[in-house]
Amino acid sequence: MPLKEKFSQGHLAENLVTFTNLLRKEGITISTAETMDAFSALQQIEISDREDFKTALQAALIKNRRDHDCFNHLFDYFFAPPEIRNREEHKAAIYKKEYEAGLDRAVRELTFKGESLALSPAELAQYNNMTSDQRERLQAFMHKTETGVNVEERFRPILETVVKSHLRYCRTNQNREQHENKNSDGDYLGDVPGGSGSGSGSGRAALSEVDIQAITAGELPEAEQLLQRLSKKLAVQILRRRRTGPRSGPIDLRRSLRDNMRYGGIIFKLKHRPKRRNREQIVLLCDVSASMKQYSTFVLQFMHGLRESVRDLSCFSFSDNLENITPELKKRGGLQQLLDRVIRCSDTWGGGTNIGLSVRALMDKYPDLLGGRTSVIVVSDTRTISLDSAVKELSKLGDRVKRIVWLNPLPREQWSEYRSVESVSKLVEMWPCNTIAQLEAVLSGRL
Amino acid sequence: MTVTLPELKKGFEGTGYICDESTALTVYLTLQLQKPLLIEGAPGVGKTEMGKVLAEILQTDLIRLQCYEGLDETKALYEWNYQRQLLRIQMNRNLEDGQVKEEDLFSKQYLMERPLLKAIQAEERPVLLIDEVDKCDPEFEAFLFEVLSDFQVSIPELGTIRAHQIPVVVLTSNNERELSDGLKRRCLYLYLDFPTVEDEVQIIKAKVPAAADRLAWDMARVVARLRRAGDLRKKPSIAETLDWARALVALDRNRLDGKVAGETLNLVLKTRADQEYFNEEIGPEGIEKILRQGKDGGEATRCR
């Protein structure tokens, strides 16, 4: 059988290793033992049957359902008929060439006094992604700066900072659009056979890994369903009856003696007192300023699913003022009604942000909620007016409660760019929370 | 106990376990490679049933270990029978040479075998079903994957006991928590989804032969619709569908309508919130609509 011969010659082995490397580059963890399992599995089947071949590889290599889509995409590409593969490779080569040419152009065009600005490849790529109008506007600004009166070399760092900020601004704005355009082929194939190296794991198909801000209107129903599923799962975990472990608390001498009377008073089995579990009070503060709207909506949806499991839960929305939305959350009815009610009734929804004022209001108006068994969860990107006052109030709040957990929707790699993040993170336990998966991971560890 | 793939498929058919080709192939590979099979999926899709069915197909013993929080080695692997040891000591006191040797007390007759040790010591290759592994503690999970990789156990007083036969191991998980990479690495993986309408009809007919064709189709469509409803707290499982089918057969029904469905739906919707959701959002009229759509072929057959 020709395929079997190939197998023994090692062609298939080579392909399999390349394929597993490709999966690894997409963020799927595959050990050597699993690759060997896949190999053994292939020996047990008729490998000319494409579906059996795929099933065998999937069973041995993919151990998480959310990676199935990524696997399917890569499998269809990698083990594609030669003509399709050649076509895709040709497309990938063109894309790569264009990308490199774009970077060269960015280096040539973003200059000051004849020398290129110190920009990272990601920033150069961002310049390349901008529309021609945006690029022309940026160049016009740079030209104006360069040719201004008394402009010297020492202006270079200032210009670099301005250009970087502008590129960052454009990236944020384009995020949603890019996300929509990024079809699954482009996502998974990249520069295959080298792989795109995005490390996205389940890639575009896994909505839980996508930046919440980048979730499009079309994907919202699916994202909401996902949130509901996750919050239900978490609710089950929270409500699960805890069986007392055999050695949980201190020894209960009285029960030990009584239980061991049957052995003639010889103590064989020690009995322990169960540990006391203090019920935790959760205070959730959601930043509902314009930039945070979508994140906060998602967090509220998540908390809506947990409202019956977490008994002592109080929810507040804040922007430049604080508003108690707990009664709205606890009311019966669908989620959409809740969001409608919150948005309709709320004075704070979509405003600017003043964290200091809001935290002050929480301490003044709701002192009963704050105590040694209270965990405050704040959902905010930390961007606020009067940062110093915010830091001062947060420090006071920190002294009054058990802990403050901060869910920051800014990706961790951007934290160093913001002074507010730096200041606030010294006072609180801060976690990145810009995807549904991160939101679930952080909340499940803390509720 | 070697089975070929066609034999395995036939076995599934014979036991009334309806599954697709890829599921059968994954199980076949598990048997051939002698690796544990980790099955994940929503509650009620037939994960535990797979272990039972495998034991039936392979005509071997099923050894079941139900996992729960706090499960430890003494409940899963072995424990010394302290009471019996104590009795032995006390009985020997009355004899002339009242001394009891330590090795006598720690011999196999005082060893209480728990499921894992029982599976390792079995003479014939058994099916070891480790159910709801996601409910056990991470420490126990770590211990488990050591046992599953070597299939041997060291008992300090007795030495190392090696498996006579590597058991067929089936682990199930409801995915309530992420299992460790170590455990996953040692297993082949199978995700079971709720069946399609067509498959569910086959399941109903296999398990409740008295159910009329029309009734089976109607029920399968309604259950698939209920499973698609995002607001349900608990989706109806296959076992619950079968209970419902048995109940309707007992009521001498050969088709479903909105009224009957509304009256008997407490067999599949088991929380008050879900029943309220049904009454508010779907109701008997909704059921009639689903049945009409199904009849016209206007409904998607996969439940999610």
Boltz contact constraints between the chains, C-beta under 6 A:
constraints:
  - contact:
      token1: [A, 31]
      token2: [B, 185]
      max_distance: 6.0
  - contact:
      token1: [A, 34]
      token2: [B, 185]
      max_distance: 6.0
  - contact:
      token1: [A, 40]
      token2: [B, 33]
      max_distance: 6.0
  - contact:
      token1: [A, 41]
      token2: [B, 29]
      max_distance: 6.0
  - contact:
      token1: [A, 44]
      token2: [B, 29]
      max_distance: 6.0
  - contact:
      token1: [A, 44]
      token2: [B, 32]
      max_distance: 6.0
  - contact:
      token1: [A, 52]
      token2: [B, 25]
      max_distance: 6.0
  - contact:
      token1: [A, 55]
      token2: [B, 22]
      max_distance: 6.0
  - contact:
      token1: [A, 55]
      token2: [B, 25]
      max_distance: 6.0
  - contact:
      token1: [A, 59]
      token2: [B, 26]
      max_distance: 6.0
  - contact:
      token1: [A, 59]
      token2: [B, 29]
      max_distance: 6.0
  - contact:
      token1: [A, 59]
      token2: [B, 188]
      max_distance: 6.0
  - contact:
      token1: [A, 59]
      token2: [B, 189]
      max_distance: 6.0
  - contact:
      token1: [A, 60]
      token2: [B, 188]
      max_distance: 6.0
  - contact:
      token1: [A, 63]
      token2: [B, 184]
      max_distance: 6.0
  - contact:
      token1: [A, 63]
      token2: [B, 189]
      max_distance: 6.0
  - contact:
      token1: [A, 65]
      token2: [B, 191]
      max_distance: 6.0
  - contact:
      token1: [A, 225]
      token2: [B, 230]
      max_distance: 6.0
  - contact:
      token1: [A, 228]
      token2: [B, 230]
      max_distance: 6.0
  - contact:
      token1: [A, 237]
      token2: [B, 176]
      max_distance: 6.0
  - contact:
      token1: [A, 243]
      token2: [B, 69]
      max_distance: 6.0
  - contact:
      token1: [A, 243]
      token2: [B, 70]
      max_distance: 6.0
  - contact:
      token1: [A, 245]
      token2: [B, 70]
      max_distance: 6.0
  - contact:
      token1: [A, 268]
      token2: [B, 82]
      max_distance: 6.0
